[in-house]
Structure formats: C-alpha cells, structure tokens
C-alpha cells in the first residue's frame, strides 16, 4: 500500500529547511536581546481551554479545531493557537508568584492545527513563533512587543512593512459599543452573510472582521469603537500612539480591525507587507493585549500582551522576495578516501576534525576519486583532503583548496594537535 501525507500538511527536507533554520536561529538571538525566555507546552489540551479562552463564537473553535475523545473519554483538542496553552501553563505552575520577576516574558515556536481549506501559506498543520508577556499593564509592554516584531522582520530584510493598530477598549467599553453595533447592524440583517447573521447577537464585533464583500460594504459606515472608549482605555491608546511616534515607527489606525480571537482588549495590532511578490496587505504578524484571560483560566488578575508570526507565510515571503540569507550549510572539509585502509583512517580523522569545530563530510560509497571530488565541489567544501595507500604509508594527507586548485601534502599528525583551529586557518591561507 502506498501512503500519502494528509491534506494540509507538508514534508520538509534539508534543502527546504535552510530558511527555517535561519529564521529560528535569528529569532532566538533576538529574543535573548529583549530578554524573552523560551517556554514549551503540550500540543494538545482540554478542548474547554480553547473554547473558554479563544471564544466559542470564533471560527477557530466553532469550525476549525481538531478535537477528539481519547481512550479515557477526555475531550481533547490539538492546539489551534499558542496563547491559551501558555496561559494555562503560567497559571498551573504559579509563575505569577512573588518570587518571579515581573513581567514574565516568554516565547515559543511550534506546530498548530486548524481544520480549514488548505491554500498558499495556510496549512492544516502550520507553525507559529509566538510571544507572551504577563504581569504588566504598562503601555510600554505593548510598544516593546510591537517593536520586537518589526525588528524581526527588518533584521531578516523584509521591506514594505505596515503597522496597523486599534483599541478594543475595556470590557465595559466593549459592552457599550456592542449594543451600538447591534443597533446599527439590525436594519441590515437580511443583507448580512449567514456567518454574520449568526454572529450578530453572539459576538457582533466579529461582523467587522467578515471577509464577505457585502458585509464589508455595510460595516464601512458602522460606528467606531474608538468613540466608545472609557478614559483609562483612551489614555492607554494615546500612550501607545505617542510611544510609536517617539520610536519613529509609522502606523495606521483601523477602527474596524477586531482580530479573530475573543480574548483581546485595548491595544491590538497587525503587521502587513505590501511586498509585490506576495500580494498587498498580507498580514505576517498579529496580536494584542488580553488582560482577562489569566483569570478566565483560573489564575489571579494578570494583564498580558502577545503576538504570533506564521512561519510558513514568513518562509514563503523570503522565498518569493530577493532576500539573500546567509549560507546555513557551510562545509569545511570533504574527506576523499581510496582503499579500505583509508576508510578506517577517515573514520578517526573525521571525528577529530569535528571535535575541533569543523564541518566535515567523508566518502561512504567507495566511489572513484573523480566522483568524490565532484561531490566535494557540489557541496562547496573549502578543502578536499585525500587519504589513500600512499598517504597512509607516508603518514600524510593531500589537501586541496577547491576554489583555487592549489594543493599540498601535510603530515596527518598536525591534524591531531590541540590548536587545530588555528592551524586550519593557516592552512586555508597558504592555499588561498
């Protein structure tokens, strides 16, 4: 029987993973600069965590979750997003305790799962880089997270970035606005899409996020949530805008932006790109403040802010742009072997060279020397080192720098010395 991968999943081989590894490594370095620490949480959780945290009326919970009953009859879901699981871990492990530095700043990278129609940049198993900050209501927390996201994209080399922000206000602000929005939409009820009709009384803010063209036309004249902010929310939003201006970060305010998850309040944001290779207004990062979610899952009152980046979409953007990433597959030495004695010698020598910090590949297939040198060229090795009967008898190895064609014979004992890294650099220079 021939098996195939499930729809909406992908197999990634080494030549496809170079950009992934570069992004992951760069992100880890950047997180350290901002003092974010990695957290790893389970891929599956109790389905109620997502229903309660993400929101029962959200598309994620109502349409897209991979949920099932396990052998213990527990209702389980594969995580559709990262925040709810990190919040659960934060509460369960009491990371809010007085012994921990505030705010707690975490990041994570890993697979998420949503049952939706697969399309370019949107898979059923996909990967996210996420950031979560717990314990700070300070608008500077919002600003630092948004600056971090922009820093990531700018460091990679992504251009044509656009930061779009909005405020959803406090819970009380949203209640007041919710009724005003219902009052506005009710006269248009018959014109709304089926999804928006279903959301009108459950979560009318989601109508603002509808992708239906007719819905978009209707909500263009809807009241703005910014007109319903209470004083604390208005002050918070003003500080966020002023902070972005102080940092020299351009932004736009979109009062119809609500995000697809129910737990947000106050500041929300999206980072988009107008890269001509990827389409206009493509969202590559999104997030916001969620000050009530920790309480929703059983913890104490704890303000929080976070965002997520879809890694598939980011890799696609790099692939389709003219961004040149550093070579992640550098090879220092290829060991060419001729004969059985050389095969044994190469085993020992390759390990010594690797332990000195060098990247080494060797011959395993007993091919003729010409084909081995072709492999060394294809792998873009700096040096080819040849071991044959002559070299073993003389206690030497023939070294050739492939970029210049220069070669010489050296004593193999010199490759077993403690200061091999310095010797290697001198050897490279001598063959330059």
TORKOL-4160 file (C-alpha; in steps of 0.2 Angstrom, whole numbers, padded with zeros to 4 digits, m for minus):
432
<pt num="1" X="0000" Y="0000" Z="0000"/>
<pt num="2" X="0006" Y="0017" Z="m0005"/>
<pt num="3" X="0004" Y="0031" Z="0009"/>
<pt num="4" X="0002" Y="0049" Z="0006"/>
<pt num="5" X="0004" Y="0064" Z="0018"/>
<pt num="6" X="m0013" Y="0071" Z="0025"/>
<pt num="7" X="m0021" Y="0085" Z="0016"/>
<pt num="8" X="m0015" Y="0102" Z="0023"/>
<pt num="9" X="0002" Y="0095" Z="0029"/>
<pt num="10" X="0019" Y="0096" Z="0022"/>
<pt num="11" X="0036" Y="0086" Z="0021"/>
<pt num="12" X="0051" Y="0097" Z="0023"/>
<pt num="13" X="0068" Y="0091" Z="0018"/>
<pt num="14" X="0085" Y="0098" Z="0021"/>
<pt num="15" X="0086" Y="0110" Z="0006"/>
<pt num="16" X="0069" Y="0117" Z="0011"/>
<pt num="17" X="0074" Y="0119" Z="0029"/>
<pt num="18" X="0089" Y="0131" Z="0027"/>
<pt num="19" X="0077" Y="0147" Z="0028"/>
<pt num="20" X="0068" Y="0139" Z="0043"/>
<pt num="21" X="0083" Y="0136" Z="0052"/>
<pt num="22" X="0090" Y="0154" Z="0049"/>
<pt num="23" X="0073" Y="0162" Z="0054"/>
<pt num="24" X="0073" Y="0151" Z="0070"/>
<pt num="25" X="0091" Y="0155" Z="0075"/>
<pt num="26" X="0089" Y="0173" Z="0071"/>
<pt num="27" X="0073" Y="0174" Z="0082"/>
<pt num="28" X="0081" Y="0165" Z="0096"/>
<pt num="29" X="0095" Y="0178" Z="0096"/>
<pt num="30" X="0083" Y="0192" Z="0095"/>
<pt num="31" X="0073" Y="0185" Z="0109"/>
<pt num="32" X="0088" Y="0185" Z="0120"/>
<pt num="33" X="0092" Y="0203" Z="0117"/>
<pt num="34" X="0074" Y="0208" Z="0123"/>
<pt num="35" X="0075" Y="0196" Z="0137"/>
<pt num="36" X="0062" Y="0184" Z="0132"/>
<pt num="37" X="0064" Y="0166" Z="0138"/>
<pt num="38" X="0058" Y="0150" Z="0128"/>
<pt num="39" X="0043" Y="0140" Z="0135"/>
<pt num="40" X="0037" Y="0123" Z="0128"/>
<pt num="41" X="0019" Y="0117" Z="0132"/>
<pt num="42" X="0009" Y="0102" Z="0126"/>
<pt num="43" X="0002" Y="0101" Z="0108"/>
<pt num="44" X="m0015" Y="0095" Z="0114"/>
<pt num="45" X="m0025" Y="0102" Z="0129"/>
<pt num="46" X="m0043" Y="0100" Z="0136"/>
<pt num="47" X="m0055" Y="0107" Z="0122"/>
<pt num="48" X="m0063" Y="0118" Z="0135"/>
<pt num="49" X="m0047" Y="0128" Z="0137"/>
<pt num="50" X="m0048" Y="0134" Z="0119"/>
<pt num="51" X="m0067" Y="0136" Z="0120"/>
<pt num="52" X="m0066" Y="0147" Z="0135"/>
<pt num="53" X="m0050" Y="0156" Z="0131"/>
<pt num="54" X="m0051" Y="0159" Z="0112"/>
<pt num="55" X="m0070" Y="0160" Z="0112"/>
<pt num="56" X="m0084" Y="0149" Z="0107"/>
<pt num="57" X="m0090" Y="0160" Z="0093"/>
<pt num="58" X="m0073" Y="0162" Z="0085"/>
<pt num="59" X="m0070" Y="0152" Z="0069"/>
<pt num="60" X="m0056" Y="0143" Z="0077"/>
<pt num="61" X="m0067" Y="0135" Z="0090"/>
<pt num="62" X="m0083" Y="0134" Z="0080"/>
<pt num="63" X="m0076" Y="0127" Z="0064"/>
<pt num="64" X="m0058" Y="0124" Z="0064"/>
<pt num="65" X="m0052" Y="0114" Z="0079"/>
<pt num="66" X="m0046" Y="0096" Z="0078"/>
<pt num="67" X="m0054" Y="0089" Z="0093"/>
<pt num="68" X="m0057" Y="0071" Z="0098"/>
<pt num="69" X="m0061" Y="0060" Z="0113"/>
<pt num="70" X="m0046" Y="0050" Z="0119"/>
<pt num="71" X="m0046" Y="0032" Z="0127"/>
<pt num="72" X="m0051" Y="0040" Z="0144"/>
<pt num="73" X="m0066" Y="0048" Z="0136"/>
<pt num="74" X="m0057" Y="0065" Z="0138"/>
<pt num="75" X="m0062" Y="0079" Z="0126"/>
<pt num="76" X="m0045" Y="0084" Z="0118"/>
<pt num="77" X="m0040" Y="0097" Z="0105"/>
<pt num="78" X="m0024" Y="0099" Z="0096"/>
<pt num="79" X="m0019" Y="0117" Z="0099"/>
<pt num="80" X="m0026" Y="0129" Z="0086"/>
<pt num="81" X="m0015" Y="0143" Z="0093"/>
<pt num="82" X="m0002" Y="0146" Z="0106"/>
<pt num="83" X="m0008" Y="0159" Z="0119"/>
<pt num="84" X="m0021" Y="0148" Z="0128"/>
<pt num="85" X="m0009" Y="0134" Z="0132"/>
<pt num="86" X="0004" Y="0146" Z="0138"/>
<pt num="87" X="m0008" Y="0155" Z="0149"/>
<pt num="88" X="m0014" Y="0138" Z="0156"/>
<pt num="89" X="0004" Y="0134" Z="0160"/>
<pt num="90" X="0008" Y="0151" Z="0168"/>
<pt num="91" X="m0007" Y="0148" Z="0180"/>
<pt num="92" X="m0005" Y="0130" Z="0183"/>
<pt num="93" X="0014" Y="0132" Z="0188"/>
<pt num="94" X="0010" Y="0148" Z="0198"/>
<pt num="95" X="0023" Y="0158" Z="0188"/>
<pt num="96" X="0013" Y="0174" Z="0194"/>
<pt num="97" X="0020" Y="0171" Z="0212"/>
<pt num="98" X="0030" Y="0185" Z="0221"/>
<pt num="99" X="0047" Y="0175" Z="0219"/>
<pt num="100" X="0046" Y="0178" Z="0200"/>
<pt num="101" X="0052" Y="0193" Z="0191"/>
<pt num="102" X="0039" Y="0204" Z="0183"/>
<pt num="103" X="0034" Y="0204" Z="0169"/>
<pt num="104" X="0036" Y="0186" Z="0164"/>
<pt num="105" X="0042" Y="0187" Z="0146"/>
<pt num="106" X="0040" Y="0171" Z="0135"/>
<pt num="107" X="0042" Y="0165" Z="0118"/>
<pt num="108" X="0038" Y="0148" Z="0109"/>
<pt num="109" X="0040" Y="0140" Z="0092"/>
<pt num="110" X="0030" Y="0125" Z="0086"/>
<pt num="111" X="0016" Y="0117" Z="0076"/>
<pt num="112" X="m0003" Y="0122" Z="0077"/>
<pt num="113" X="m0018" Y="0114" Z="0070"/>
<pt num="114" X="m0033" Y="0120" Z="0061"/>
<pt num="115" X="m0046" Y="0111" Z="0050"/>
<pt num="116" X="m0048" Y="0123" Z="0036"/>
<pt num="117" X="m0046" Y="0124" Z="0017"/>
<pt num="118" X="m0028" Y="0122" Z="0013"/>
<pt num="119" X="m0021" Y="0136" Z="0002"/>
<pt num="120" X="m0005" Y="0146" Z="m0001"/>
<pt num="121" X="0003" Y="0150" Z="0016"/>
<pt num="122" X="m0011" Y="0142" Z="0026"/>
<pt num="123" X="m0010" Y="0124" Z="0031"/>
<pt num="124" X="m0019" Y="0112" Z="0042"/>
<pt num="125" X="m0003" Y="0109" Z="0052"/>
<pt num="126" X="0006" Y="0125" Z="0052"/>
<pt num="127" X="0020" Y="0133" Z="0063"/>
<pt num="128" X="0020" Y="0149" Z="0074"/>
<pt num="129" X="0033" Y="0159" Z="0083"/>
<pt num="130" X="0024" Y="0167" Z="0097"/>
<pt num="131" X="0027" Y="0180" Z="0111"/>
<pt num="132" X="0018" Y="0182" Z="0128"/>
<pt num="133" X="0021" Y="0195" Z="0142"/>
<pt num="134" X="0012" Y="0193" Z="0159"/>
<pt num="135" X="0010" Y="0205" Z="0173"/>
<pt num="136" X="0012" Y="0222" Z="0165"/>
<pt num="137" X="m0002" Y="0234" Z="0161"/>
<pt num="138" X="0011" Y="0247" Z="0156"/>
<pt num="139" X="0008" Y="0253" Z="0138"/>
<pt num="140" X="0027" Y="0251" Z="0136"/>
<pt num="141" X="0024" Y="0232" Z="0136"/>
<pt num="142" X="0013" Y="0234" Z="0120"/>
<pt num="143" X="0026" Y="0245" Z="0112"/>
<pt num="144" X="0041" Y="0234" Z="0116"/>
<pt num="145" X="0032" Y="0218" Z="0108"/>
<pt num="146" X="0027" Y="0228" Z="0093"/>
<pt num="147" X="0045" Y="0234" Z="0091"/>
<pt num="148" X="0051" Y="0217" Z="0093"/>
<pt num="149" X="0040" Y="0210" Z="0079"/>
<pt num="150" X="0046" Y="0224" Z="0067"/>
<pt num="151" X="0064" Y="0221" Z="0072"/>
<pt num="152" X="0062" Y="0203" Z="0067"/>
<pt num="153" X="0056" Y="0207" Z="0050"/>
<pt num="154" X="0068" Y="0221" Z="0047"/>
<pt num="155" X="0083" Y="0210" Z="0053"/>
<pt num="156" X="0078" Y="0197" Z="0040"/>
<pt num="157" X="0076" Y="0210" Z="0027"/>
<pt num="158" X="0058" Y="0211" Z="0023"/>
<pt num="159" X="0053" Y="0228" Z="0016"/>
<pt num="160" X="0036" Y="0237" Z="0013"/>
<pt num="161" X="0030" Y="0234" Z="0031"/>
<pt num="162" X="0015" Y="0242" Z="0038"/>
<pt num="163" X="0009" Y="0243" Z="0056"/>
<pt num="164" X="m0010" Y="0244" Z="0059"/>
<pt num="165" X="m0017" Y="0247" Z="0077"/>
<pt num="166" X="m0033" Y="0248" Z="0085"/>
<pt num="167" X="m0040" Y="0248" Z="0103"/>
<pt num="168" X="m0055" Y="0237" Z="0108"/>
<pt num="169" X="m0056" Y="0246" Z="0125"/>
<pt num="170" X="m0060" Y="0239" Z="0142"/>
<pt num="171" X="m0074" Y="0226" Z="0145"/>
<pt num="172" X="m0086" Y="0240" Z="0149"/>
<pt num="173" X="m0082" Y="0249" Z="0133"/>
<pt num="174" X="m0085" Y="0234" Z="0123"/>
<pt num="175" X="m0102" Y="0231" Z="0131"/>
<pt num="176" X="m0107" Y="0249" Z="0127"/>
<pt num="177" X="m0100" Y="0248" Z="0109"/>
<pt num="178" X="m0108" Y="0230" Z="0107"/>
<pt num="179" X="m0125" Y="0237" Z="0109"/>
<pt num="180" X="m0122" Y="0252" Z="0097"/>
<pt num="181" X="m0115" Y="0240" Z="0084"/>
<pt num="182" X="m0131" Y="0228" Z="0086"/>
<pt num="183" X="m0142" Y="0243" Z="0084"/>
<pt num="184" X="m0133" Y="0248" Z="0068"/>
<pt num="185" X="m0132" Y="0231" Z="0060"/>
<pt num="186" X="m0150" Y="0226" Z="0064"/>
<pt num="187" X="m0158" Y="0236" Z="0050"/>
<pt num="188" X="m0146" Y="0227" Z="0038"/>
<pt num="189" X="m0149" Y="0210" Z="0044"/>
<pt num="190" X="m0157" Y="0202" Z="0028"/>
<pt num="191" X="m0141" Y="0208" Z="0019"/>
<pt num="192" X="m0129" Y="0200" Z="0030"/>
<pt num="193" X="m0120" Y="0184" Z="0026"/>
<pt num="194" X="m0125" Y="0168" Z="0035"/>
<pt num="195" X="m0110" Y="0169" Z="0046"/>
<pt num="196" X="m0113" Y="0187" Z="0051"/>
<pt num="197" X="m0131" Y="0184" Z="0055"/>
<pt num="198" X="m0126" Y="0170" Z="0067"/>
<pt num="199" X="m0113" Y="0182" Z="0075"/>
<pt num="200" X="m0124" Y="0197" Z="0076"/>
<pt num="201" X="m0131" Y="0193" Z="0094"/>
<pt num="202" X="m0117" Y="0182" Z="0100"/>
<pt num="203" X="m0102" Y="0192" Z="0095"/>
<pt num="204" X="m0106" Y="0207" Z="0084"/>
<pt num="205" X="m0088" Y="0213" Z="0084"/>
<pt num="206" X="m0084" Y="0198" Z="0073"/>
<pt num="207" X="m0095" Y="0205" Z="0059"/>
<pt num="208" X="m0082" Y="0219" Z="0057"/>
<pt num="209" X="m0070" Y="0206" Z="0053"/>
<pt num="210" X="m0080" Y="0197" Z="0040"/>
<pt num="211" X="m0072" Y="0193" Z="0023"/>
<pt num="212" X="m0089" Y="0194" Z="0014"/>
<pt num="213" X="m0089" Y="0208" Z="0002"/>
<pt num="214" X="m0107" Y="0214" Z="0006"/>
<pt num="215" X="m0103" Y="0213" Z="0024"/>
<pt num="216" X="m0088" Y="0224" Z="0021"/>
<pt num="217" X="m0099" Y="0237" Z="0012"/>
<pt num="218" X="m0111" Y="0238" Z="0027"/>
<pt num="219" X="m0099" Y="0240" Z="0041"/>
<pt num="220" X="m0090" Y="0254" Z="0032"/>
<pt num="221" X="m0102" Y="0266" Z="0040"/>
<pt num="222" X="m0103" Y="0257" Z="0057"/>
<pt num="223" X="m0099" Y="0267" Z="0072"/>
<pt num="224" X="m0081" Y="0267" Z="0078"/>
<pt num="225" X="m0076" Y="0258" Z="0094"/>
<pt num="226" X="m0064" Y="0272" Z="0097"/>
<pt num="227" X="m0079" Y="0284" Z="0100"/>
<pt num="228" X="m0084" Y="0272" Z="0115"/>
<pt num="229" X="m0068" Y="0270" Z="0124"/>
<pt num="230" X="m0068" Y="0275" Z="0143"/>
<pt num="231" X="m0055" Y="0286" Z="0149"/>
<pt num="232" X="m0042" Y="0273" Z="0155"/>
<pt num="233" X="m0043" Y="0264" Z="0138"/>
<pt num="234" X="m0042" Y="0281" Z="0129"/>
<pt num="235" X="m0027" Y="0286" Z="0139"/>
<pt num="236" X="m0019" Y="0269" Z="0136"/>
<pt num="237" X="m0021" Y="0270" Z="0117"/>
<pt num="238" X="m0015" Y="0288" Z="0117"/>
<pt num="239" X="0001" Y="0282" Z="0126"/>
<pt num="240" X="0004" Y="0268" Z="0113"/>
<pt num="241" X="0002" Y="0280" Z="0099"/>
<pt num="242" X="0014" Y="0293" Z="0107"/>
<pt num="243" X="0026" Y="0279" Z="0110"/>
<pt num="244" X="0026" Y="0273" Z="0092"/>
<pt num="245" X="0029" Y="0291" Z="0087"/>
<pt num="246" X="0043" Y="0293" Z="0100"/>
<pt num="247" X="0051" Y="0277" Z="0092"/>
<pt num="248" X="0049" Y="0284" Z="0075"/>
<pt num="249" X="0038" Y="0269" Z="0070"/>
<pt num="250" X="0025" Y="0273" Z="0057"/>
<pt num="251" X="0007" Y="0266" Z="0060"/>
<pt num="252" X="m0011" Y="0267" Z="0054"/>
<pt num="253" X="m0026" Y="0266" Z="0065"/>
<pt num="254" X="m0040" Y="0255" Z="0058"/>
<pt num="255" X="m0056" Y="0256" Z="0069"/>
<pt num="256" X="m0064" Y="0241" Z="0061"/>
<pt num="257" X="m0049" Y="0229" Z="0065"/>
<pt num="258" X="m0055" Y="0217" Z="0079"/>
<pt num="259" X="m0044" Y="0201" Z="0077"/>
<pt num="260" X="m0052" Y="0184" Z="0076"/>
<pt num="261" X="m0050" Y="0179" Z="0095"/>
<pt num="262" X="m0062" Y="0184" Z="0108"/>
<pt num="263" X="m0049" Y="0187" Z="0122"/>
<pt num="264" X="m0042" Y="0204" Z="0116"/>
<pt num="265" X="m0045" Y="0221" Z="0125"/>
<pt num="266" X="m0037" Y="0238" Z="0122"/>
<pt num="267" X="m0022" Y="0238" Z="0110"/>
<pt num="268" X="m0022" Y="0226" Z="0095"/>
<pt num="269" X="m0011" Y="0226" Z="0080"/>
<pt num="270" X="m0006" Y="0218" Z="0064"/>
<pt num="271" X="0010" Y="0220" Z="0054"/>
<pt num="272" X="0007" Y="0219" Z="0035"/>
<pt num="273" X="0018" Y="0219" Z="0020"/>
<pt num="274" X="0015" Y="0226" Z="0003"/>
<pt num="275" X="0029" Y="0216" Z="m0005"/>
<pt num="276" X="0025" Y="0215" Z="m0024"/>
<pt num="277" X="0030" Y="0196" Z="m0024"/>
<pt num="278" X="0017" Y="0192" Z="m0011"/>
<pt num="279" X="0002" Y="0202" Z="m0013"/>
<pt num="280" X="m0005" Y="0218" Z="m0005"/>
<pt num="281" X="m0009" Y="0219" Z="0014"/>
<pt num="282" X="m0003" Y="0202" Z="0018"/>
<pt num="283" X="m0003" Y="0200" Z="0037"/>
<pt num="284" X="0013" Y="0192" Z="0044"/>
<pt num="285" X="0011" Y="0196" Z="0062"/>
<pt num="286" X="m0004" Y="0200" Z="0074"/>
<pt num="287" X="m0008" Y="0201" Z="0092"/>
<pt num="288" X="m0013" Y="0212" Z="0106"/>
<pt num="289" X="m0017" Y="0214" Z="0124"/>
<pt num="290" X="m0028" Y="0201" Z="0134"/>
<pt num="291" X="m0029" Y="0207" Z="0152"/>
<pt num="292" X="m0043" Y="0195" Z="0157"/>
<pt num="293" X="m0038" Y="0178" Z="0150"/>
<pt num="294" X="m0027" Y="0173" Z="0165"/>
<pt num="295" X="m0042" Y="0175" Z="0176"/>
<pt num="296" X="m0053" Y="0166" Z="0164"/>
<pt num="297" X="m0042" Y="0150" Z="0166"/>
<pt num="298" X="m0042" Y="0151" Z="0185"/>
<pt num="299" X="m0027" Y="0162" Z="0189"/>
<pt num="300" X="m0026" Y="0179" Z="0198"/>
<pt num="301" X="m0029" Y="0196" Z="0189"/>
<pt num="302" X="m0014" Y="0197" Z="0177"/>
<pt num="303" X="m0013" Y="0209" Z="0162"/>
<pt num="304" X="m0005" Y="0202" Z="0147"/>
<pt num="305" X="0001" Y="0205" Z="0129"/>
<pt num="306" X="0006" Y="0194" Z="0115"/>
<pt num="307" X="0008" Y="0191" Z="0096"/>
<pt num="308" X="0011" Y="0177" Z="0084"/>
<pt num="309" X="0020" Y="0175" Z="0067"/>
<pt num="310" X="0015" Y="0162" Z="0055"/>
<pt num="311" X="0032" Y="0154" Z="0050"/>
<pt num="312" X="0026" Y="0146" Z="0033"/>
<pt num="313" X="0020" Y="0163" Z="0027"/>
<pt num="314" X="0036" Y="0171" Z="0033"/>
<pt num="315" X="0047" Y="0157" Z="0023"/>
<pt num="316" X="0036" Y="0160" Z="0008"/>
<pt num="317" X="0039" Y="0178" Z="0009"/>
<pt num="318" X="0058" Y="0176" Z="0009"/>
<pt num="319" X="0057" Y="0163" Z="m0005"/>
<pt num="320" X="0047" Y="0175" Z="m0016"/>
<pt num="321" X="0057" Y="0190" Z="m0012"/>
<pt num="322" X="0075" Y="0195" Z="m0017"/>
<pt num="323" X="0081" Y="0192" Z="0001"/>
<pt num="324" X="0098" Y="0183" Z="0002"/>
<pt num="325" X="0100" Y="0174" Z="0018"/>
<pt num="326" X="0117" Y="0168" Z="0024"/>
<pt num="327" X="0123" Y="0150" Z="0019"/>
<pt num="328" X="0117" Y="0139" Z="0033"/>
<pt num="329" X="0126" Y="0123" Z="0025"/>
<pt num="330" X="0144" Y="0128" Z="0025"/>
<pt num="331" X="0156" Y="0113" Z="0023"/>
<pt num="332" X="0174" Y="0115" Z="0028"/>
<pt num="333" X="0182" Y="0098" Z="0023"/>
<pt num="334" X="0177" Y="0084" Z="0012"/>
<pt num="335" X="0187" Y="0068" Z="0015"/>
<pt num="336" X="0191" Y="0058" Z="m0001"/>
<pt num="337" X="0196" Y="0040" Z="0003"/>
<pt num="338" X="0205" Y="0027" Z="m0008"/>
<pt num="339" X="0205" Y="0009" Z="m0002"/>
<pt num="340" X="0200" Y="0000" Z="0014"/>
<pt num="341" X="0214" Y="0007" Z="0025"/>
<pt num="342" X="0209" Y="0024" Z="0021"/>
<pt num="343" X="0191" Y="0021" Z="0025"/>
<pt num="344" X="0197" Y="0016" Z="0043"/>
<pt num="345" X="0208" Y="0031" Z="0044"/>
<pt num="346" X="0195" Y="0043" Z="0038"/>
<pt num="347" X="0183" Y="0037" Z="0052"/>
<pt num="348" X="0195" Y="0043" Z="0065"/>
<pt num="349" X="0201" Y="0059" Z="0057"/>
<pt num="350" X="0184" Y="0065" Z="0053"/>
<pt num="351" X="0179" Y="0064" Z="0071"/>
<pt num="352" X="0195" Y="0073" Z="0077"/>
<pt num="353" X="0191" Y="0087" Z="0064"/>
<pt num="354" X="0173" Y="0089" Z="0070"/>
<pt num="355" X="0178" Y="0089" Z="0088"/>
<pt num="356" X="0189" Y="0104" Z="0084"/>
<pt num="357" X="0173" Y="0113" Z="0077"/>
<pt num="358" X="0175" Y="0110" Z="0059"/>
<pt num="359" X="0161" Y="0104" Z="0047"/>
<pt num="360" X="0166" Y="0088" Z="0039"/>
<pt num="361" X="0159" Y="0076" Z="0027"/>
<pt num="362" X="0168" Y="0060" Z="0021"/>
<pt num="363" X="0166" Y="0047" Z="0007"/>
<pt num="364" X="0155" Y="0031" Z="0012"/>
<pt num="365" X="0151" Y="0024" Z="m0005"/>
<pt num="366" X="0168" Y="0018" Z="m0011"/>
<pt num="367" X="0167" Y="0028" Z="m0027"/>
<pt num="368" X="0181" Y="0033" Z="m0038"/>
<pt num="369" X="0191" Y="0048" Z="m0033"/>
<pt num="370" X="0184" Y="0059" Z="m0048"/>
<pt num="371" X="0166" Y="0056" Z="m0042"/>
<pt num="372" X="0171" Y="0060" Z="m0024"/>
<pt num="373" X="0179" Y="0077" Z="m0030"/>
<pt num="374" X="0163" Y="0081" Z="m0039"/>
<pt num="375" X="0153" Y="0078" Z="m0023"/>
<pt num="376" X="0166" Y="0090" Z="m0014"/>
<pt num="377" X="0163" Y="0103" Z="m0027"/>
<pt num="378" X="0144" Y="0101" Z="m0026"/>
<pt num="379" X="0144" Y="0103" Z="m0008"/>
<pt num="380" X="0155" Y="0118" Z="m0009"/>
<pt num="381" X="0168" Y="0112" Z="0003"/>
<pt num="382" X="0183" Y="0123" Z="0006"/>
<pt num="383" X="0195" Y="0109" Z="0006"/>
<pt num="384" X="0196" Y="0091" Z="0000"/>
<pt num="385" X="0208" Y="0080" Z="0010"/>
<pt num="386" X="0213" Y="0064" Z="0001"/>
<pt num="387" X="0218" Y="0048" Z="0010"/>
<pt num="388" X="0225" Y="0034" Z="0000"/>
<pt num="389" X="0238" Y="0020" Z="0002"/>
<pt num="390" X="0252" Y="0032" Z="m0002"/>
<pt num="391" X="0246" Y="0045" Z="0011"/>
<pt num="392" X="0244" Y="0031" Z="0024"/>
<pt num="393" X="0261" Y="0024" Z="0021"/>
<pt num="394" X="0269" Y="0041" Z="0022"/>
<pt num="395" X="0259" Y="0047" Z="0037"/>
<pt num="396" X="0252" Y="0062" Z="0026"/>
<pt num="397" X="0236" Y="0068" Z="0019"/>
<pt num="398" X="0234" Y="0078" Z="0002"/>
<pt num="399" X="0225" Y="0094" Z="0005"/>
<pt num="400" X="0217" Y="0104" Z="m0010"/>
<pt num="401" X="0208" Y="0120" Z="m0009"/>
<pt num="402" X="0194" Y="0119" Z="m0021"/>
<pt num="403" X="0191" Y="0137" Z="m0025"/>
<pt num="404" X="0210" Y="0139" Z="m0031"/>
<pt num="405" X="0215" Y="0122" Z="m0036"/>
<pt num="406" X="0231" Y="0124" Z="m0025"/>
<pt num="407" X="0236" Y="0108" Z="m0015"/>
<pt num="408" X="0250" Y="0102" Z="m0004"/>
<pt num="409" X="0254" Y="0087" Z="0006"/>
<pt num="410" X="0255" Y="0089" Z="0025"/>
<pt num="411" X="0258" Y="0077" Z="0040"/>
<pt num="412" X="0242" Y="0070" Z="0046"/>
<pt num="413" X="0249" Y="0071" Z="0064"/>
<pt num="414" X="0247" Y="0090" Z="0063"/>
<pt num="415" X="0228" Y="0087" Z="0062"/>
<pt num="416" X="0228" Y="0079" Z="0078"/>
<pt num="417" X="0236" Y="0094" Z="0088"/>
<pt num="418" X="0226" Y="0103" Z="0101"/>
<pt num="419" X="0227" Y="0120" Z="0092"/>
<pt num="420" X="0219" Y="0113" Z="0076"/>
<pt num="421" X="0208" Y="0128" Z="0073"/>
<pt num="422" X="0222" Y="0140" Z="0072"/>
<pt num="423" X="0232" Y="0128" Z="0061"/>
<pt num="424" X="0217" Y="0126" Z="0049"/>
<pt num="425" X="0216" Y="0144" Z="0046"/>
<pt num="426" X="0234" Y="0145" Z="0042"/>
<pt num="427" X="0232" Y="0130" Z="0030"/>
<pt num="428" X="0217" Y="0139" Z="0022"/>
<pt num="429" X="0228" Y="0155" Z="0020"/>
<pt num="430" X="0243" Y="0145" Z="0012"/>
<pt num="431" X="0231" Y="0138" Z="m0001"/>
<pt num="432" X="0222" Y="0154" Z="m0005"/>
